[in-house]
Amino acid sequence: MKLSRLYRPQDRRFWLMIVLNLLSAILAWLLRSWPLVPLATVVVALFALGNAALGMFIAWDLLRDERED
């Protein structure tokens, strides 16, 4: 596995990974900054964790991809 395979500006998966990880960071900041009702806290936390997990899965997929761009 090469880390250079992760950086692929031409691949849509790269940009989706970036967007998901940024959204996850924004949601985590929202959880820490504003007091939310418990149900909203759970929903936002689940979205943040889901985005992070999907972003990591896409990163793993990019690292495993053998194509040369």
C-alpha positions, 0 to 999 in steps of 0.5 A, a space after each residue: 500500500 502506498 500513501 501516494 495512491 490516496 491523493 487522486 484529484 481526478 478521482 471522484 472518490 477522493 473528493 467524496 472522502 474529503 467532503 465526508 471527513 470535513 462534514 464529520 469534523 463540522 458535526 463534531 465541532 457542532 456537538 462540542 460548541 452548542 448544547 443540544 437536546 439529547 435526541 439531537 445530540 444522538 442524531 448528530 453524533 450518529 451522522 458524524 460517526 457515519 460520515 467518518 466511517 464512510 470516509 475511512 472506507 473510501 480512503 481504504 478503497 483508494 489505497 487498495 486500488 491498483 490503477 495508475 492514474 
